[in-house]
Amino acid sequence: MKAGFFTSASIFVEYFERVQTSKMTDDDRLIRQTTEVLARGTVDVNGKKVAVQYALVDKKKVNPRDGWQGMDADGDGKVDMDNLSPEAAKANDEVVIFRVGDTYVSTKKADVEKNQIILRQHEAKEYKRLELYVGKEFPDFDFSDFDGKKHKFSEFRGKYVLLDIWGFWCGPCRKELPYIKEAQKRFGGRNLAVVGLNTDANYTVDSMKRSLKDNGMIWTQAKFESVVDFLRLGLRVSSFPTTFLIAPDGKILSMSRNERKEPDLRGADLLDSLDEVLPKSGPGN
């Protein structure tokens, strides 16, 4: 770069080997690359140097209440910007609180030009994020389906659960539906339950029930308004679809992050993963 605030910027590229969309030919390949520049720095938190980073907006400015930001919570010197990482969040006109050890902090000010970052400490009760990782029990939550019936997620304890956070508005979500339908059909007798958390904001109950029926989606579906706070404040989901595979004891088996060598929950690989993980016959057989 010959001019500008930065003379260079790293670009990260991810290649999806087995993903094909309707707009792609056999010769096309799907990749995704970084589109934002992050301003990075370190802050002293209780005597420890903690790495932080923020998406730059308007050239040299950072707005801690808007856009991607991250904080090294585990002390490894890096910020994990994965969709479900507790070290990253996409702020939407809000204060984002991170946990660093036993300390809870948010960014009060980040001034790139003055090279100044000021954090604010919070009480533990203000921290609403639910930190998830493989081997941890998935949190219980309440929801209502499109028939108005109230549920607790814990009622599915004793089954393997494929939990799909999706919406009709989301093209990649729709691409996954045939595989989820096949999973429900093929593995329902092997102790698998499918649960959907819908994220379509604008609909009528009748139109949604009709769409679900027309698409053969016969599994339990949560209405968006019944899980919106759980998704936004608890899980802080920012990528769709987001899918979990949960064991009968309630512990997470996969969050579908291949780089972490978890069972793949996308496309045809979902069926292979379920066939490998699930018991070969249902309970009592």
C-alpha positions as CSV (number, residue, x, y, z in Angstrom):
1,M,0.0,0.0,0.0
2,K,1.6,3.3,-1.1
3,A,-0.6,5.6,1.0
4,G,-2.8,5.5,4.0
5,F,-2.6,4.9,7.7
6,F,-1.4,1.3,7.1
7,T,1.4,0.3,4.8
8,S,0.4,-3.4,4.9
9,A,-2.4,-5.6,6.2
10,S,-2.7,-9.3,6.7
11,I,-5.5,-11.1,4.8
12,F,-6.6,-14.6,6.0
13,V,-8.3,-16.9,3.5
14,E,-10.3,-20.0,4.3
15,Y,-11.1,-22.6,1.6
16,F,-14.3,-24.7,1.8
17,E,-13.4,-27.9,0.0
18,R,-16.8,-29.7,0.0
19,V,-19.3,-26.7,-0.1
20,Q,-21.1,-26.1,-3.3
21,T,-23.8,-23.3,-3.8
22,S,-26.4,-23.0,-6.5
23,K,-24.4,-20.1,-8.2
24,M,-21.2,-22.2,-8.4
25,T,-20.0,-24.3,-11.4
26,D,-18.0,-27.5,-11.0
27,D,-14.9,-25.5,-11.6
28,D,-15.6,-22.8,-8.9
29,R,-14.2,-22.9,-5.4
30,L,-15.7,-21.3,-2.4
31,I,-13.4,-19.2,-0.2
32,R,-13.9,-16.6,2.5
33,Q,-11.4,-13.9,3.4
34,T,-11.0,-11.2,6.1
35,T,-12.7,-7.9,5.2
36,E,-11.8,-5.8,8.3
37,V,-8.7,-4.3,9.7
38,L,-8.2,-4.8,13.5
39,A,-6.4,-2.4,15.7
40,R,-4.5,-4.4,18.3
41,G,-2.9,-3.5,21.6
42,T,-2.3,-4.7,25.2
43,V,-3.7,-3.5,28.4
44,D,-2.6,-4.2,32.0
45,V,-5.2,-6.2,33.9
46,N,-4.3,-7.0,37.4
47,G,-0.6,-7.0,36.5
48,K,-1.0,-9.1,33.4
49,K,-0.6,-7.9,29.8
50,V,-3.8,-8.7,28.0
51,A,-4.1,-8.6,24.2
52,V,-7.1,-6.7,22.8
53,Q,-8.3,-5.8,19.3
54,Y,-11.0,-3.8,17.7
55,A,-12.4,-3.3,14.2
56,L,-11.3,0.0,12.7
57,V,-14.1,2.3,11.6
58,D,-13.8,5.6,9.8
59,K,-10.0,5.1,9.1
60,K,-8.3,5.8,12.4
61,K,-11.2,5.4,14.8
62,V,-12.5,2.6,17.0
63,N,-16.0,2.4,18.5
64,P,-16.1,-0.1,21.3
65,R,-19.9,-0.2,21.1
66,D,-20.0,-1.2,17.4
67,G,-18.3,-3.9,15.4
68,W,-16.0,-6.8,16.1
69,Q,-13.7,-6.8,19.2
70,G,-11.8,-9.3,21.1
71,M,-9.8,-9.9,24.3
72,D,-7.3,-12.6,25.2
73,A,-9.2,-14.3,28.1
74,D,-7.1,-17.4,28.5
75,G,-3.7,-15.7,28.6
76,D,-2.2,-17.4,25.6
77,G,-1.3,-14.1,24.0
78,K,-3.8,-14.6,21.1
79,V,-7.4,-13.6,20.6
80,D,-9.7,-16.4,19.3
81,M,-12.1,-14.7,16.9
82,D,-14.2,-17.8,16.3
83,N,-18.0,-17.4,16.0
84,L,-18.6,-18.9,19.5
85,S,-15.3,-18.0,21.2
86,P,-15.8,-16.2,24.5
87,E,-12.8,-14.0,23.5
88,A,-14.7,-12.4,20.6
89,A,-17.9,-10.5,20.1
90,K,-19.6,-8.3,17.6
91,A,-21.0,-5.3,19.4
92,N,-24.3,-3.8,18.2
93,D,-24.6,-0.4,20.0
94,E,-23.8,-2.1,23.3
95,V,-21.2,-2.5,26.0
96,V,-19.5,-5.9,25.6
97,I,-18.1,-7.5,28.8
98,F,-15.3,-10.1,28.7
99,R,-14.0,-12.4,31.4
100,V,-10.3,-12.3,32.0
101,G,-9.6,-14.8,34.7
102,D,-11.8,-13.7,37.6
103,T,-12.0,-10.1,36.4
104,Y,-14.8,-8.8,34.2
105,V,-14.0,-5.8,31.9
106,S,-15.4,-3.9,29.0
107,T,-13.7,-1.2,26.9
108,K,-14.5,2.3,27.9
109,K,-12.3,4.0,25.4
110,A,-9.9,3.0,22.6
111,D,-8.1,5.8,20.9
112,V,-5.8,4.7,18.0
113,E,-4.2,8.0,17.4
114,K,-3.3,8.5,21.1
115,N,-2.4,4.9,21.6
116,Q,-4.7,4.7,24.6
117,I,-7.1,2.0,25.8
118,I,-9.1,2.3,28.9
119,L,-11.0,-0.6,30.4
120,R,-13.9,-0.6,32.9
121,Q,-14.3,-3.3,35.5
122,H,-17.7,-4.9,36.1
123,E,-19.3,-7.2,38.7
124,A,-19.6,-10.9,37.8
125,K,-23.4,-10.6,37.7
126,E,-23.2,-8.3,34.8
127,Y,-21.5,-11.0,32.6
128,K,-24.3,-12.7,30.7
129,R,-22.3,-14.7,28.2
130,L,-22.5,-18.5,28.3
131,E,-19.0,-19.8,27.6
132,L,-19.2,-23.0,25.5
133,Y,-16.7,-25.7,24.6
134,V,-16.6,-29.4,23.8
135,G,-17.1,-31.5,26.9
136,K,-19.0,-28.8,28.7
137,E,-22.7,-29.2,29.5
138,F,-25.0,-27.2,27.2
139,P,-27.0,-24.7,29.3
140,D,-30.7,-25.3,29.8
141,F,-33.1,-22.7,28.5
142,D,-36.8,-22.2,28.0
143,F,-38.5,-21.8,24.7
144,S,-41.9,-21.9,23.0
145,D,-42.7,-23.7,19.7
146,F,-45.0,-22.5,16.9
147,D,-48.0,-24.3,18.5
148,G,-47.5,-22.2,21.7
149,K,-46.3,-25.1,23.7
150,K,-43.6,-24.3,26.3
151,H,-40.4,-26.4,26.5
152,K,-37.2,-26.7,28.4
153,F,-34.2,-27.9,26.5
154,S,-33.4,-30.3,29.4
155,E,-36.5,-32.4,28.4
156,F,-34.3,-33.8,25.6
157,R,-31.8,-35.2,28.1
158,G,-31.2,-38.9,27.4
159,K,-31.0,-38.3,23.7
160,Y,-28.4,-37.1,21.3
161,V,-29.5,-33.7,20.2
162,L,-28.7,-31.9,16.9
163,L,-29.4,-28.3,17.8
164,D,-29.6,-26.1,14.7
165,I,-29.7,-22.3,14.9
166,W,-31.1,-21.2,11.6
167,G,-33.6,-19.1,9.6
168,F,-35.3,-19.2,6.2
169,W,-33.7,-15.7,5.5
170,C,-30.3,-17.5,5.6
171,G,-29.2,-19.0,2.3
172,P,-26.5,-21.4,3.9
173,C,-29.2,-22.5,6.4
174,R,-31.5,-23.5,3.6
175,K,-28.7,-25.4,1.9
176,E,-28.3,-27.5,5.1
177,L,-32.0,-28.4,5.4
178,P,-31.9,-31.5,3.1
179,Y,-29.1,-33.0,5.3
180,I,-30.8,-32.2,8.5
181,K,-34.0,-33.8,7.2
182,E,-32.1,-36.9,6.2
183,A,-30.4,-37.0,9.6
184,Q,-33.8,-36.9,11.3
185,K,-35.1,-39.6,9.1
186,R,-32.1,-41.8,9.2
187,F,-31.1,-41.5,12.8
188,G,-34.3,-40.8,14.7
189,G,-34.4,-44.5,15.5
190,R,-30.8,-44.3,16.9
191,N,-31.7,-41.9,19.7
192,L,-31.3,-38.7,17.8
193,A,-33.6,-35.6,18.3
194,V,-33.4,-32.6,16.1
195,V,-34.2,-29.2,17.7
196,G,-34.3,-26.0,15.7
197,L,-34.0,-22.4,17.0
198,N,-35.6,-20.2,14.4
199,T,-34.2,-16.7,13.7
200,D,-36.8,-15.4,11.3
201,A,-37.9,-12.1,12.8
202,N,-40.8,-11.2,10.5
203,Y,-43.5,-13.8,10.0
204,T,-46.9,-14.9,11.1
205,V,-47.3,-18.1,13.1
206,D,-49.6,-19.5,10.3
207,S,-47.1,-18.7,7.6
208,M,-44.2,-20.2,9.5
209,K,-46.1,-23.4,10.3
210,R,-47.0,-23.7,6.6
211,S,-43.4,-23.1,5.5
212,L,-42.1,-25.7,8.0
213,K,-44.7,-28.2,6.8
214,D,-43.9,-27.5,3.1
215,N,-40.2,-28.1,3.8
216,G,-40.8,-31.3,5.7
217,M,-39.4,-29.9,8.9
218,I,-41.3,-32.1,11.4
219,W,-38.9,-31.6,14.4
220,T,-39.3,-29.3,17.3
221,Q,-38.9,-25.6,16.4
222,A,-38.4,-22.7,18.8
223,K,-40.0,-19.3,18.0
224,F,-37.4,-16.6,17.6
225,E,-38.9,-14.3,20.1
226,S,-38.7,-17.0,22.7
227,V,-35.0,-17.5,22.3
228,V,-33.7,-14.1,21.1
229,D,-32.1,-13.1,24.4
230,F,-30.6,-16.5,24.8
231,L,-29.0,-16.3,21.4
232,R,-28.0,-12.6,21.5
233,L,-26.8,-12.2,25.1
234,G,-26.0,-15.7,26.1
235,L,-24.5,-17.6,23.2
236,R,-23.8,-14.4,21.2
237,V,-24.3,-16.3,17.9
238,S,-23.1,-14.2,14.9
239,S,-22.8,-16.9,12.2
240,F,-25.7,-18.9,10.7
241,P,-26.3,-21.7,10.7
242,T,-24.7,-22.6,14.0
243,T,-25.1,-26.2,14.9
244,F,-24.3,-28.2,18.0
245,L,-24.2,-32.0,18.6
246,I,-25.0,-32.7,22.3
247,A,-24.7,-36.1,24.0
248,P,-27.4,-37.8,26.2
249,D,-25.7,-36.5,29.3
250,G,-26.1,-32.9,28.0
251,K,-22.4,-32.4,27.2
252,I,-21.3,-30.8,23.9
253,L,-19.8,-33.3,21.4
254,S,-19.3,-30.8,18.6
255,M,-19.7,-27.1,17.8
256,S,-18.9,-27.9,14.1
257,R,-15.5,-26.2,14.1
258,N,-13.3,-28.4,12.0
259,E,-10.1,-26.8,12.9
260,R,-10.6,-28.2,16.4
261,K,-11.0,-31.7,15.1
262,E,-14.7,-31.9,16.1
263,P,-17.2,-34.1,14.2
264,D,-18.2,-32.1,11.2
265,L,-21.9,-31.0,11.2
266,R,-22.1,-29.6,7.7
267,G,-23.5,-31.1,4.5
268,A,-23.0,-34.7,3.7
269,D,-20.3,-34.9,6.5
270,L,-23.1,-34.4,9.0
271,L,-24.5,-37.8,8.1
272,D,-21.1,-39.5,8.3
273,S,-20.4,-37.9,11.7
274,L,-23.8,-39.0,13.1
275,D,-23.3,-42.5,11.8
276,E,-19.9,-42.7,13.6
277,V,-21.1,-41.1,16.9
278,L,-24.5,-42.5,17.4
279,P,-25.2,-46.0,18.8
280,K,-25.9,-48.5,16.0
281,S,-29.4,-49.2,17.4
282,G,-31.9,-47.3,19.5
283,P,-32.3,-47.6,23.3
284,G,-33.3,-51.1,24.4
285,N,-32.7,-52.7,21.0
